[in-house]
């Protein structure tokens, strides 16, 4: 089947005594193992987003699968994606709006106040507030979706995500740039980026985001 990985198929052996790869070597290893699955995952994500209202459930399902890939856990793509989609859709909606609402409102507010600050400098104060909220939301959101793949409560995930986003901003910035930056670039270059968005434009950024925050989540 197209969405099933054959774990019975013989392949190169892995030395159990070999030290775990890190950094770019580990990332390259993940891509070499999961490259085909990432294309399938991207197509599955797009298909499941066709009704539009299913987007939050699709996002959390994709994060669940890519998290398993980053942790080197066996993935039966269709089964694990469908399971997360069906079981975690409420959590997905809550997470989606917890991230989207602050990002949209603070982003609009930052633009609104900055565009008027030249005439009224006092508006720099609400601009700074909005830009701070925007930055915090951007840095915390990759940690938030990563934490939601654990057994922690929703409130605990949100609290820890904010602490990690502000306390470990470098990893959060790399993850946010991978997800939001690549998506923004693809949208600006559409329709040239159409093939990229169709094949890997969502799954690969999601995996990269999870990869950059993996060490911080391990410490928890």
VEXKE-949618 format. One record per residue: x, y, z of N, C-alpha, C in turn; residue number from 1; chain. Coordinates in pm, 1 decimal. Example, Ala and Ser with C-alpha at 12.3 -4.5 7.8 and 13.67 -1.06 7.14 Angstrom:
# VEXKE-949618
<r <1319.0; -569.0; 780.0>; <1230.0; -450.0; 780.0>; <1320.0; -330.0; 780.0>; 1; 'A'>
<r <1285.0; -225.0; 708.0>; <1367.0; -106.0; 714.0>; <1290.0; 3.0; 787.0>; 2; 'A'>
END
This chain:
# VEXKE-949618
<r <83.7; -119.6; 0.0>; <0.0; 0.0; 0.0>; <87.3; 124.8; 0.0>; 1; 'A'>
<r <33.4; 233.5; -57.2>; <113.1; 355.4; -75.0>; <155.1; 416.4; 58.5>; 2; 'A'>
<r <67.3; 410.4; 160.2>; <95.4; 477.0; 286.1>; <151.1; 383.2; 392.7>; 3; 'A'>
<r <185.0; 261.7; 355.5>; <238.4; 168.0; 453.2>; <386.3; 144.1; 429.3>; 4; 'A'>
<r <463.6; 150.7; 536.2>; <605.9; 125.0; 526.9>; <630.7; -22.2; 557.0>; 5; 'A'>
<r <709.8; -87.6; 474.1>; <737.0; -229.8; 490.6>; <860.4; -247.2; 577.7>; 6; 'A'>
<r <836.2; -274.6; 707.2>; <949.3; -291.4; 797.8>; <1012.0; -429.0; 784.0>; 7; 'A'>
<r <948.9; -519.1; 711.6>; <1005.5; -652.0; 690.1>; <1105.9; -653.7; 576.4>; 8; 'A'>
<r <1109.4; -548.3; 497.7>; <1200.9; -543.3; 384.7>; <1344.3; -531.1; 433.8>; 9; 'A'>
<r <1435.4; -617.1; 382.5>; <1573.7; -611.8; 429.4>; <1640.4; -481.8; 389.7>; 10; 'A'>
<r <1727.9; -435.9; 474.7>; <1800.2; -311.9; 448.2>; <1932.8; -314.2; 519.0>; 11; 'A'>
<r <2008.2; -205.4; 513.3>; <2138.3; -201.1; 577.4>; <2126.4; -212.8; 728.6>; 12; 'A'>
<r <2212.8; -288.8; 789.5>; <2210.4; -309.3; 933.5>; <2260.9; -187.7; 1007.7>; 13; 'A'>
<r <2222.0; -177.6; 1134.1>; <2263.5; -68.2; 1219.8>; <2336.4; -126.1; 1339.4>; 14; 'A'>
<r <2456.2; -82.8; 1359.2>; <2536.8; -129.2; 1471.5>; <2480.6; -73.0; 1601.0>; 15; 'A'>
<r <2443.2; -162.8; 1693.5>; <2383.3; -116.6; 1818.0>; <2482.5; -37.6; 1903.1>; 16; 'A'>
<r <2610.6; -65.0; 1884.8>; <2713.1; 4.9; 1961.9>; <2753.3; 138.0; 1900.3>; 17; 'A'>
<r <2700.4; 166.4; 1782.1>; <2734.3; 292.1; 1716.5>; <2672.8; 408.8; 1792.2>; 18; 'A'>
<r <2751.6; 513.4; 1824.0>; <2695.9; 627.2; 1898.2>; <2587.7; 698.5; 1818.6>; 19; 'A'>
<r <2490.6; 753.3; 1891.5>; <2379.8; 823.3; 1825.4>; <2430.8; 947.4; 1754.3>; 20; 'A'>
<r <2386.3; 964.1; 1631.0>; <2426.9; 1081.2; 1554.2>; <2353.4; 1205.1; 1605.0>; 21; 'A'>
<r <2418.2; 1317.3; 1589.6>; <2359.7; 1443.1; 1633.6>; <2375.9; 1547.6; 1523.7>; 22; 'A'>
<r <2308.8; 1661.5; 1541.7>; <2326.0; 1773.1; 1450.7>; <2285.0; 1740.5; 1308.0>; 23; 'A'>
<r <2362.5; 1792.5; 1213.5>; <2331.9; 1775.0; 1072.1>; <2338.5; 1629.2; 1029.5>; 24; 'A'>
<r <2427.0; 1551.5; 1093.3>; <2435.8; 1408.9; 1059.2>; <2305.8; 1337.6; 1092.5>; 25; 'A'>
<r <2249.0; 1369.3; 1208.0>; <2122.4; 1308.7; 1247.4>; <2008.8; 1355.1; 1156.2>; 26; 'A'>
<r <2009.4; 1482.4; 1121.4>; <1905.2; 1534.2; 1032.2>; <1912.8; 1467.3; 895.8>; 27; 'A'>
<r <2033.2; 1452.3; 842.3>; <2050.2; 1386.2; 713.1>; <2005.4; 1241.3; 720.8>; 28; 'A'>
<r <2031.0; 1176.0; 834.6>; <1988.3; 1037.2; 852.6>; <1836.4; 1026.2; 850.9>; 29; 'A'>
<r <1769.7; 1120.2; 919.7>; <1622.6; 1118.7; 921.8>; <1567.5; 1136.0; 780.5>; 30; 'A'>
<r <1621.7; 1230.2; 706.0>; <1574.1; 1254.0; 569.8>; <1598.9; 1132.7; 480.0>; 31; 'A'>
<r <1712.9; 1066.7; 497.4>; <1743.2; 949.8; 414.6>; <1646.5; 835.1; 442.2>; 32; 'A'>
<r <1600.6; 825.3; 567.2>; <1508.5; 717.8; 604.8>; <1364.0; 753.6; 569.9>; 33; 'A'>
<r <1326.9; 878.1; 592.3>; <1186.0; 918.4; 585.3>; <1150.8; 1002.1; 463.2>; 34; 'A'>
<r <1239.6; 1013.6; 364.8>; <1214.2; 1104.8; 252.7>; <1084.3; 1071.1; 178.9>; 35; 'A'>
<r <1063.1; 944.6; 151.7>; <940.6; 904.5; 82.1>; <818.6; 925.5; 171.7>; 36; 'A'>
<r <833.5; 891.9; 299.2>; <722.2; 909.4; 392.9>; <683.8; 1055.7; 408.3>; 37; 'A'>
<r <780.4; 1145.3; 398.3>; <751.0; 1287.9; 410.3>; <667.4; 1337.3; 292.5>; 38; 'A'>
<r <693.9; 1285.4; 174.4>; <611.1; 1320.6; 58.1>; <469.5; 1268.2; 77.4>; 39; 'A'>
<r <458.6; 1143.8; 122.5>; <326.7; 1085.5; 146.9>; <252.6; 1163.7; 255.4>; 40; 'A'>
<r <324.9; 1200.8; 359.8>; <263.4; 1276.2; 468.8>; <212.9; 1410.8; 419.9>; 41; 'A'>
<r <289.1; 1476.6; 335.7>; <247.2; 1606.6; 282.6>; <118.7; 1593.2; 200.9>; 42; 'A'>
<r <112.0; 1491.2; 117.2>; <-8.9; 1468.3; 38.0>; <-127.9; 1434.6; 126.8>; 43; 'A'>
<r <-103.3; 1352.8; 228.2>; <-209.7; 1316.1; 320.8>; <-260.6; 1438.1; 395.9>; 44; 'A'>
<r <-169.4; 1523.9; 436.6>; <-207.7; 1647.3; 506.0>; <-293.9; 1736.0; 416.7>; 45; 'A'>
<r <-253.5; 1754.2; 291.3>; <-329.4; 1839.4; 200.1>; <-468.7; 1783.1; 173.9>; 46; 'A'>
<r <-477.6; 1652.8; 155.4>; <-607.7; 1590.1; 131.1>; <-699.3; 1608.5; 251.8>; 47; 'A'>
<r <-643.6; 1589.5; 371.7>; <-726.2; 1600.9; 491.4>; <-762.3; 1745.6; 523.6>; 48; 'A'>
<r <-697.2; 1841.5; 457.0>; <-730.1; 1983.1; 477.4>; <-832.1; 2035.5; 377.4>; 49; 'A'>
<r <-873.7; 1953.1; 283.7>; <-965.5; 1998.7; 178.8>; <-1093.4; 2058.8; 236.8>; 50; 'A'>
<r <-1154.1; 1999.9; 342.2>; <-1273.2; 2065.9; 398.0>; <-1243.6; 2197.2; 470.4>; 51; 'A'>
<r <-1116.3; 2234.6; 485.2>; <-1070.4; 2358.3; 550.8>; <-1092.8; 2353.6; 702.6>; 52; 'A'>
<r <-1214.2; 2320.3; 745.6>; <-1241.3; 2317.0; 889.3>; <-1161.7; 2208.2; 960.0>; 53; 'A'>
<r <-1106.0; 2114.7; 885.6>; <-1026.6; 2007.0; 945.4>; <-879.0; 2044.6; 960.7>; 54; 'A'>
<r <-843.6; 2168.1; 924.9>; <-703.9; 2210.5; 931.1>; <-641.6; 2192.4; 1069.4>; 55; 'A'>
<r <-706.6; 2234.8; 1180.0>; <-643.3; 2216.7; 1310.9>; <-614.2; 2070.9; 1344.3>; 56; 'A'>
<r <-706.7; 1981.3; 1311.0>; <-683.9; 1838.8; 1337.6>; <-570.9; 1785.3; 1251.3>; 57; 'A'>
<r <-562.3; 1832.2; 1126.5>; <-456.1; 1787.9; 1036.8>; <-319.9; 1836.2; 1085.0>; 58; 'A'>
<r <-314.5; 1957.9; 1139.1>; <-187.5; 2011.9; 1187.0>; <-134.1; 1930.8; 1304.5>; 59; 'A'>
<r <-219.9; 1899.0; 1399.5>; <-171.4; 1824.1; 1515.6>; <-137.4; 1680.5; 1477.6>; 60; 'A'>
<r <-209.4; 1624.0; 1380.6>; <-177.5; 1489.2; 1334.9>; <-41.3; 1486.6; 1266.0>; 61; 'A'>
<r <-12.7; 1586.3; 1183.9>; <116.6; 1592.2; 1117.0>; <229.7; 1612.0; 1217.6>; 62; 'A'>
<r <206.8; 1694.6; 1318.3>; <307.6; 1713.5; 1421.7>; <332.3; 1585.2; 1498.9>; 63; 'A'>
<r <228.8; 1508.8; 1521.9>; <243.8; 1380.8; 1591.0>; <333.1; 1286.8; 1511.3>; 64; 'A'>
<r <309.7; 1277.2; 1381.9>; <387.0; 1185.1; 1297.6>; <532.1; 1231.2; 1284.5>; 65; 'A'>
<r <554.3; 1359.2; 1259.2>; <691.9; 1406.9; 1244.3>; <768.4; 1396.4; 1375.6>; 66; 'A'>
<r <699.4; 1411.3; 1488.4>; <764.9; 1392.9; 1618.4>; <814.7; 1250.1; 1634.2>; 67; 'A'>
<r <736.0; 1154.2; 1588.5>; <777.2; 1013.9; 1593.0>; <899.1; 990.5; 1503.9>; 68; 'A'>
<r <901.9; 1056.3; 1389.3>; <1017.2; 1043.1; 1300.2>; <1143.3; 1098.4; 1365.4>; 69; 'A'>
<r <1130.6; 1214.4; 1429.3>; <1245.9; 1276.0; 1495.0>; <1297.9; 1187.8; 1607.5>; 70; 'A'>
<r <1206.4; 1120.6; 1678.8>; <1245.2; 1033.3; 1788.6>; <1284.6; 893.9; 1742.2>; 71; 'A'>
<r <1287.9; 872.2; 1609.9>; <1327.4; 743.9; 1552.7>; <1233.9; 630.4; 1595.9>; 72; 'A'>
<r <1105.1; 661.5; 1603.5>; <1005.0; 560.8; 1636.7>; <943.2; 507.6; 1507.8>; 73; 'A'>
<r <909.9; 378.1; 1503.4>; <847.8; 322.0; 1382.6>; <715.3; 391.6; 1351.0>; 74; 'A'>
<r <698.6; 428.6; 1225.9>; <578.3; 501.8; 1184.5>; <505.3; 422.2; 1077.2>; 75; 'A'>
<r <381.3; 386.5; 1105.9>; <289.7; 337.8; 1003.3>; <203.9; 457.2; 966.0>; 76; 'A'>
<r <238.4; 521.1; 857.0>; <193.9; 656.1; 829.2>; <43.1; 673.4; 836.7>; 77; 'A'>
<r <-31.1; 597.7; 759.5>; <-175.2; 617.1; 754.0>; <-239.2; 588.1; 889.6>; 78; 'A'>
<r <-192.9; 483.3; 956.6>; <-251.4; 446.5; 1086.0>; <-226.4; 553.9; 1190.2>; 79; 'A'>
<r <-103.2; 597.4; 1205.9>; <-71.1; 694.6; 1309.8>; <-131.4; 832.5; 1278.9>; 80; 'A'>
<r <-134.3; 869.0; 1151.7>; <-193.6; 997.4; 1115.1>; <-343.9; 996.0; 1143.6>; 81; 'A'>
<r <-412.8; 892.0; 1099.3>; <-557.1; 882.2; 1120.9>; <-590.3; 874.4; 1269.4>; 82; 'A'>
<r <-508.3; 801.6; 1345.6>; <-533.4; 789.2; 1489.3>; <-524.1; 924.6; 1557.9>; 83; 'A'>
<r <-418.2; 999.9; 1526.8>; <-402.9; 1132.3; 1587.0>; <-512.9; 1227.1; 1540.4>; 84; 'A'>
<r <-549.4; 1217.5; 1413.7>; <-653.4; 1303.7; 1357.8>; <-786.2; 1280.7; 1429.6>; 85; 'A'>
<r <-819.4; 1155.6; 1455.0>; <-948.9; 1123.0; 1514.3>; <-951.0; 1144.6; 1665.7>; 86; 'A'>
<r <-842.4; 1111.1; 1733.0>; <-841.1; 1114.1; 1878.4>; <-804.8; 1251.4; 1934.9>; 87; 'A'>
<r <-729.1; 1330.1; 1860.0>; <-676.0; 1454.2; 1915.6>; <-731.2; 1578.5; 1846.8>; 88; 'A'>
<r <-844.5; 1565.3; 1777.8>; <-896.0; 1679.2; 1703.8>; <-940.0; 1793.3; 1796.9>; 89; 'A'>
<r <-992.5; 1761.3; 1915.7>; <-1031.1; 1866.9; 2009.7>; <-906.5; 1941.0; 2058.6>; 90; 'A'>
<r <-804.7; 1865.4; 2090.8>; <-677.4; 1925.2; 2133.1>; <-618.0; 2008.2; 2019.3>; 91; 'A'>
<r <-636.5; 1959.2; 1896.8>; <-585.9; 2030.8; 1780.8>; <-654.8; 2164.5; 1761.0>; 92; 'A'>
<r <-786.6; 2168.5; 1777.7>; <-859.0; 2294.6; 1763.4>; <-818.7; 2393.6; 1872.2>; 93; 'A'>
<r <-807.9; 2344.7; 1995.4>; <-768.3; 2432.8; 2105.0>; <-628.2; 2489.0; 2081.7>; 94; 'A'>
<r <-537.6; 2403.7; 2033.8>; <-400.1; 2447.3; 2007.1>; <-396.0; 2546.9; 1891.7>; 95; 'A'>
<r <-469.7; 2518.0; 1786.4>; <-468.5; 2604.4; 1668.4>; <-511.9; 2746.6; 1703.2>; 96; 'A'>
<r <-621.6; 2759.0; 1776.6>; <-670.5; 2892.9; 1809.4>; <-585.6; 2958.4; 1918.1>; 97; 'A'>
<r <-523.1; 2878.3; 2004.5>; <-432.7; 2934.2; 2105.5>; <-309.4; 2995.0; 2041.5>; 98; 'A'>
<r <-271.6; 2944.5; 1925.4>; <-156.5; 2997.7; 1853.0>; <-199.4; 3104.1; 1752.4>; 99; 'A'>
<r <-303.9; 3075.1; 1675.0>; <-342.8; 3164.3; 1565.3>; <-394.6; 3299.0; 1614.6>; 100; 'A'>
<r <-475.1; 3299.5; 1719.6>; <-535.1; 3425.4; 1766.6>; <-428.3; 3524.1; 1814.8>; 101; 'A'>
<r <-334.1; 3484.0; 1902.4>; <-229.2; 3580.6; 1941.0>; <-142.5; 3625.0; 1824.3>; 102; 'A'>
<r <-110.9; 3532.9; 1733.2>; <-27.4; 3570.1; 1618.6>; <-97.4; 3673.2; 1530.0>; 103; 'A'>
<r <-222.3; 3648.6; 1498.6>; <-296.2; 3738.9; 1408.8>; <-321.2; 3874.0; 1474.5>; 104; 'A'>
<r <-370.4; 3872.4; 1597.8>; <-404.0; 3998.3; 1664.7>; <-279.9; 4082.0; 1693.9>; 105; 'A'>
<r <-174.4; 4017.9; 1744.2>; <-53.1; 4093.6; 1775.6>; <16.6; 4140.8; 1648.6>; 106; 'A'>
<r <13.8; 4058.8; 1543.2>; <74.1; 4100.5; 1416.6>; <0.9; 4218.7; 1355.9>; 107; 'A'>
<r <-131.7; 4213.3; 1356.6>; <-209.9; 4325.2; 1305.0>; <-188.9; 4449.2; 1391.5>; 108; 'A'>
<r <-187.7; 4428.8; 1524.2>; <-169.1; 4541.9; 1613.8>; <-33.6; 4607.7; 1595.7>; 109; 'A'>
<r <71.4; 4527.2; 1578.6>; <205.3; 4583.4; 1557.5>; <209.6; 4667.3; 1429.5>; 110; 'A'>
<r <150.3; 4614.4; 1323.1>; <146.6; 4690.3; 1197.0>; <63.3; 4818.1; 1211.4>; 111; 'A'>
<r <-50.8; 4806.5; 1277.1>; <-142.2; 4919.3; 1291.0>; <-77.1; 5034.5; 1367.8>; 112; 'A'>
<r <-18.5; 5003.4; 1481.8>; <39.3; 5109.5; 1565.1>; <168.6; 5164.8; 1506.2>; 113; 'A'>
<r <248.3; 5079.4; 1442.6>; <372.3; 5128.6; 1383.7>; <344.6; 5223.6; 1267.8>; 114; 'A'>
<r <242.0; 5193.0; 1189.3>; <209.7; 5278.7; 1074.4>; <161.2; 5417.5; 1116.6>; 115; 'A'>
<r <119.7; 5431.1; 1242.0>; <70.2; 5559.0; 1290.7>; <162.7; 5623.0; 1393.9>; 116; 'A'>
<r <272.6; 5554.8; 1423.4>; <361.5; 5604.6; 1528.2>; <440.4; 5727.8; 1485.5>; 117; 'A'>
<r <461.4; 5746.4; 1356.5>; <535.9; 5864.0; 1310.7>; <461.3; 5993.2; 1346.0>; 118; 'A'>
<r <329.5; 5989.8; 1332.7>; <249.4; 6107.7; 1364.9>; <224.6; 6119.8; 1514.1>; 119; 'A'>
<r <213.3; 6005.1; 1582.5>; <186.9; 6004.3; 1726.0>; <284.4; 5909.1; 1793.6>; 120; 'A'>
<r <400.9; 5956.0; 1837.1>; <503.8; 5868.9; 1895.9>; <456.1; 5788.5; 2016.0>; 121; 'A'>
<r <351.3; 5835.7; 2083.4>; <301.7; 5762.8; 2199.0>; <252.6; 5623.1; 2159.2>; 122; 'A'>
<r <217.9; 5604.9; 2032.5>; <170.0; 5474.5; 1985.0>; <281.6; 5371.3; 1976.4>; 123; 'A'>
<r <405.7; 5414.8; 1998.9>; <515.0; 5317.8; 2004.2>; <500.5; 5223.7; 2123.3>; 124; 'A'>
<r <433.6; 5268.5; 2227.3>; <414.4; 5182.8; 2345.3>; <325.5; 5062.6; 2314.4>; 125; 'A'>
<r <204.4; 5083.3; 2257.8>; <125.6; 4964.1; 2221.3>; <191.5; 4882.6; 2109.9>; 126; 'A'>
<r <270.1; 4947.9; 2023.0>; <344.0; 4873.1; 1921.7>; <443.8; 4777.7; 1986.4>; 127; 'A'>
<r <514.9; 4825.7; 2086.7>; <611.7; 4740.8; 2155.5>; <542.5; 4625.6; 2226.8>; 128; 'A'>
<r <426.3; 4651.7; 2283.7>; <350.1; 4545.9; 2349.8>; <307.1; 4439.7; 2249.7>; 129; 'A'>
<r <251.7; 4482.6; 2136.7>; <205.5; 4388.4; 2034.2>; <321.3; 4308.6; 1974.8>; 130; 'A'>
<r <433.0; 4376.0; 1950.5>; <547.4; 4306.2; 1892.4>; <606.7; 4206.5; 1990.7>; 131; 'A'>
<r <601.9; 4237.0; 2121.1>; <649.3; 4142.2; 2222.4>; <561.1; 4018.5; 2226.5>; 132; 'A'>
<r <429.6; 4038.6; 2222.6>; <336.4; 3925.5; 2220.2>; <357.3; 3842.9; 2093.8>; 133; 'A'>
<r <377.4; 3908.4; 1980.4>; <400.2; 3838.7; 1854.0>; <526.1; 3753.5; 1860.7>; 134; 'A'>
<r <633.5; 3811.2; 1912.8>; <759.0; 3737.6; 1922.5>; <745.9; 3618.6; 2017.1>; 135; 'A'>
<r <680.3; 3639.2; 2131.3>; <662.3; 3530.2; 2227.6>; <579.6; 3417.0; 2166.9>; 136; 'A'>
<r <474.8; 3452.1; 2093.2>; <390.8; 3350.1; 2030.1>; <467.6; 3272.9; 1923.7>; 137; 'A'>
<r <549.3; 3343.3; 1846.0>; <629.5; 3276.9; 1742.8>; <729.4; 3179.3; 1804.1>; 138; 'A'>
<r <795.8; 3220.0; 1910.7>; <897.3; 3135.8; 1972.8>; <836.5; 3018.7; 2049.3>; 139; 'A'>
<r <718.9; 3039.3; 2107.7>; <658.2; 2935.8; 2191.1>; <581.0; 2831.9; 2110.8>; 140; 'A'>
<r <526.7; 2869.2; 1994.7>; <437.9; 2778.1; 1922.3>; <504.0; 2647.4; 1879.7>; 141; 'A'>
<r <631.2; 2644.7; 1832.6>; <691.3; 2514.5; 1800.2>; <703.7; 2424.9; 1922.8>; 142; 'A'>
<r <742.5; 2483.1; 2037.1>; <749.4; 2405.4; 2160.9>; <611.0; 2355.1; 2200.0>; 143; 'A'>
<r <510.6; 2438.1; 2179.1>; <374.0; 2403.1; 2217.9>; <327.3; 2277.8; 2144.3>; 144; 'A'>
<r <344.0; 2276.4; 2011.8>; <299.4; 2159.7; 1935.7>; <384.1; 2036.5; 1967.3>; 145; 'A'>
<r <512.5; 2057.2; 1996.1>; <595.5; 1944.7; 2036.2>; <550.6; 1886.0; 2168.8>; 146; 'A'>
<r <518.3; 1971.8; 2264.3>; <473.2; 1925.6; 2395.6>; <336.7; 1858.3; 2389.0>; 147; 'A'>
<r <253.6; 1899.2; 2295.1>; <121.0; 1839.0; 2282.5>; <127.0; 1692.9; 2239.0>; 148; 'A'>
<r <241.3; 1648.8; 2187.9>; <255.5; 1507.2; 2151.1>; <288.0; 1421.0; 2272.3>; 149; 'A'>
<r <306.2; 1482.7; 2389.4>; <331.2; 1409.1; 2512.7>; <198.3; 1389.8; 2585.9>; 150; 'A'>
<r <206.7; 1330.0; 2704.5>; <85.0; 1303.2; 2782.5>; <51.5; 1416.9; 2877.9>; 151; 'A'>
<r <121.3; 1529.0; 2868.0>; <93.5; 1641.8; 2957.0>; <-41.5; 1703.9; 2924.7>; 152; 'A'>
<r <-97.8; 1771.2; 3024.8>; <-224.7; 1838.9; 3004.2>; <-205.2; 1958.0; 2911.8>; 153; 'A'>
<r <-313.9; 2004.4; 2854.1>; <-308.6; 2117.4; 2761.5>; <-253.5; 2240.9; 2832.4>; 154; 'A'>
<r <-299.2; 2266.9; 2952.7>; <-254.2; 2385.6; 3026.1>; <-105.6; 2376.5; 3059.2>; 155; 'A'>
<r <-60.7; 2258.0; 3097.3>; <80.8; 2239.5; 3128.0>; <166.2; 2258.4; 3003.3>; 156; 'A'>
<r <118.8; 2208.2; 2890.6>; <191.2; 2226.6; 2764.0>; <203.5; 2374.7; 2729.4>; 157; 'A'>
<r <96.6; 2449.6; 2749.6>; <98.4; 2591.8; 2718.6>; <194.6; 2666.0; 2810.8>; 158; 'A'>
<r <193.7; 2632.9; 2937.2>; <283.1; 2698.9; 3032.9>; <429.4; 2670.0; 3000.9>; 159; 'A'>
<r <460.2; 2543.5; 2976.5>; <598.2; 2506.3; 2946.1>; <644.5; 2565.7; 2813.2>; 160; 'A'>
<r <554.1; 2573.4; 2716.8>; <590.0; 2629.9; 2586.6>; <629.8; 2776.5; 2599.9>; 161; 'A'>
<r <556.5; 2850.9; 2680.1>; <590.2; 2991.7; 2701.3>; <724.3; 3005.6; 2772.6>; 162; 'A'>
<r <748.2; 2920.8; 2871.8>; <875.8; 2924.3; 2944.1>; <992.1; 2888.7; 2852.4>; 163; 'A'>
<r <973.8; 2787.1; 2769.8>; <1080.6; 2746.8; 2678.8>; <1101.7; 2849.3; 2568.4>; 164; 'A'>
<r <991.6; 2904.8; 2517.9>; <1004.4; 3003.7; 2412.1>; <1081.9; 3126.1; 2457.1>; 165; 'A'>
<r <1059.6; 3168.4; 2581.9>; <1129.1; 3285.6; 2634.1>; <1265.6; 3250.5; 2692.8>; 166; 'A'>
<r <1276.0; 3128.7; 2746.9>; <1400.9; 3088.3; 2810.3>; <1500.7; 3023.7; 2716.9>; 167; 'A'>
<r <1453.0; 2962.4; 2608.5>; <1538.6; 2898.1; 2508.7>; <1500.7; 2950.7; 2370.4>; 168; 'A'>
<r <1522.6; 3079.8; 2347.1>; <1470.3; 3141.7; 2224.5>; <1540.8; 3097.7; 2096.3>; 169; 'A'>
<r <1667.5; 3055.7; 2103.8>; <1740.0; 3022.4; 1981.6>; <1677.4; 2903.3; 1910.9>; 170; 'A'>
<r <1652.5; 2796.4; 1984.0>; <1589.7; 2678.3; 1924.6>; <1449.8; 2710.3; 1874.5>; 171; 'A'>
<r <1376.6; 2787.6; 1953.4>; <1242.7; 2827.1; 1910.8>; <1244.8; 2912.3; 1785.7>; 172; 'A'>
<r <1346.0; 3000.0; 1774.8>; <1357.0; 3085.9; 1656.6>; <1389.0; 3003.0; 1532.4>; 173; 'A'>
<r <1477.9; 2905.6; 1544.5>; <1510.5; 2818.7; 1430.9>; <1388.5; 2738.6; 1386.8>; 174; 'A'>
<r <1314.2; 2687.4; 1485.5>; <1193.6; 2610.1; 1452.8>; <1087.7; 2698.7; 1388.2>; 175; 'A'>
<r <1067.1; 2818.3; 1444.2>; <966.9; 2910.3; 1388.3>; <1005.5; 2953.8; 1248.4>; 176; 'A'>
<r <1134.6; 2979.4; 1226.8>; <1180.8; 3018.6; 1093.6>; <1159.0; 2905.9; 993.4>; 177; 'A'>
<r <1181.6; 2782.8; 1035.9>; <1160.5; 2667.7; 947.2>; <1014.5; 2655.3; 905.7>; 178; 'A'>
<r <925.5; 2676.3; 1000.4>; <782.6; 2657.5; 973.0>; <722.6; 2781.4; 907.6>; 179; 'A'>
<r <726.0; 2893.2; 978.7>; <658.5; 3014.1; 929.4>; <736.4; 3081.2; 816.5>; 180; 'A'>
<r <869.4; 3081.0; 828.6>; <950.8; 3144.6; 725.3>; <939.7; 3075.3; 591.3>; 181; 'A'>
<r <948.5; 2942.0; 592.9>; <939.0; 2868.2; 466.4>; <799.7; 2879.7; 405.8>; 182; 'A'>
<r <696.6; 2879.8; 489.9>; <560.1; 2892.7; 439.3>; <537.6; 3031.1; 378.7>; 183; 'A'>
<r <587.3; 3135.0; 446.3>; <572.2; 3270.4; 394.1>; <644.9; 3285.9; 260.9>; 184; 'A'>
<r <765.4; 3230.1; 251.3>; <842.0; 3238.1; 126.8>; <769.8; 3164.7; 14.1>; 185; 'A'>
<r <712.6; 3048.3; 45.9>; <641.9; 2970.8; -55.9>; <517.4; 3043.4; -104.7>; 186; 'A'>
<r <446.5; 3107.4; -12.2>; <325.5; 3181.7; -50.7>; <362.0; 3300.1; -139.8>; 187; 'A'>
<r <470.5; 3369.0; -105.4>; <513.2; 3484.7; -185.2>; <559.0; 3443.6; -324.9>; 188; 'A'>
<r <612.7; 3322.7; -337.3>; <662.9; 3275.7; -466.6>; <561.0; 3191.9; -544.1>; 189; 'A'>
<r <439.6; 3180.1; -490.2>; <336.9; 3103.0; -560.7>; <298.6; 3175.6; -690.7>; 190; 'A'>
<r <278.0; 3107.2; -803.9>; <265.5; 2962.4; -822.0>; <395.5; 2887.9; -851.2>; 191; 'A'>
<r <508.5; 2959.1; -852.9>; <636.0; 2890.6; -879.0>; <661.3; 2782.9; -773.7>; 192; 'A'>
<r <618.9; 2808.9; -650.2>; <642.7; 2715.0; -540.7>; <535.0; 2607.4; -530.3>; 193; 'A'>
<r <446.3; 2599.0; -629.4>; <334.4; 2505.5; -621.0>; <376.9; 2361.2; -602.9>; 194; 'A'>
<r <476.3; 2315.4; -678.2>; <523.2; 2176.8; -666.9>; <584.2; 2152.3; -529.8>; 195; 'A'>
<r <661.0; 2249.7; -482.1>; <720.2; 2237.9; -348.2>; <611.9; 2222.4; -241.8>; 196; 'A'>
<r <507.4; 2306.9; -247.2>; <399.9; 2298.8; -149.4>; <324.9; 2166.6; -160.2>; 197; 'A'>
<r <309.6; 2116.6; -280.6>; <237.3; 1992.0; -301.8>; <312.1; 1872.5; -244.2>; 198; 'A'>
<r <443.6; 1869.8; -261.1>; <521.4; 1750.9; -226.0>; <580.0; 1754.3; -85.1>; 199; 'A'>
<r <641.2; 1865.3; -45.1>; <709.3; 1867.7; 84.7>; <692.6; 2000.5; 158.6>; 200; 'A'>
<r <610.4; 2089.1; 109.5>; <604.1; 2224.3; 163.0>; <549.7; 2236.3; 303.7>; 201; 'A'>
<r <485.4; 2132.9; 354.6>; <431.0; 2135.1; 490.3>; <497.1; 2031.7; 580.7>; 202; 'A'>
<r <519.3; 1912.7; 529.2>; <575.9; 1805.6; 612.1>; <721.1; 1831.4; 649.1>; 203; 'A'>
<r <802.9; 1875.9; 553.9>; <945.1; 1899.0; 583.0>; <965.1; 2014.4; 681.3>; 204; 'A'>
<r <900.6; 2131.0; 664.2>; <913.8; 2235.6; 766.8>; <867.4; 2189.6; 904.1>; 205; 'A'>
<r <761.6; 2109.9; 907.8>; <712.2; 2059.1; 1035.8>; <817.1; 1969.1; 1100.2>; 206; 'A'>
<r <879.2; 1883.5; 1021.5>; <984.3; 1796.4; 1074.9>; <1104.4; 1878.0; 1120.8>; 207; 'A'>
<r <1144.0; 1977.9; 1043.0>; <1257.1; 2062.6; 1081.7>; <1228.9; 2135.1; 1213.1>; 208; 'A'>
<r <1107.0; 2185.9; 1226.9>; <1070.9; 2252.6; 1351.1>; <1081.7; 2159.2; 1470.2>; 209; 'A'>
<r <1032.1; 2036.5; 1453.7>; <1042.4; 1938.3; 1560.8>; <1185.2; 1896.7; 1589.4>; 210; 'A'>
<r <1266.7; 1895.0; 1486.0>; <1406.7; 1855.8; 1502.0>; <1483.6; 1960.0; 1583.9>; 211; 'A'>
<r <1459.9; 2086.4; 1558.1>; <1534.5; 2191.7; 1627.2>; <1501.4; 2199.8; 1775.6>; 212; 'A'>
<r <1380.9; 2160.4; 1814.6>; <1342.9; 2171.3; 1955.9>; <1357.2; 2039.3; 2030.5>; 213; 'A'>
<r <1403.1; 1934.7; 1962.8>; <1402.9; 1801.5; 2022.1>; <1487.7; 1794.0; 2149.1>; 214; 'A'>
<r <1605.2; 1857.8; 2149.5>; <1694.0; 1848.4; 2264.9>; <1635.3; 1920.3; 2386.0>; 215; 'A'>
<r <1565.3; 2029.7; 2363.4>; <1503.8; 2102.5; 2473.7>; <1389.7; 2021.3; 2535.0>; 216; 'A'>
<r <1314.2; 1952.5; 2451.4>; <1204.5; 1870.7; 2503.0>; <1257.3; 1748.0; 2576.1>; 217; 'A'>
<r <1372.9; 1697.1; 2532.4>; <1432.0; 1581.5; 2601.0>; <1468.7; 1615.6; 2744.0>; 218; 'A'>
<r <1508.6; 1739.3; 2768.5>; <1548.1; 1779.5; 2904.0>; <1429.6; 1777.9; 3000.5>; 219; 'A'>
<r <1308.8; 1781.3; 2945.6>; <1190.3; 1778.1; 3031.0>; <1154.8; 1637.0; 3075.6>; 220; 'A'>
END
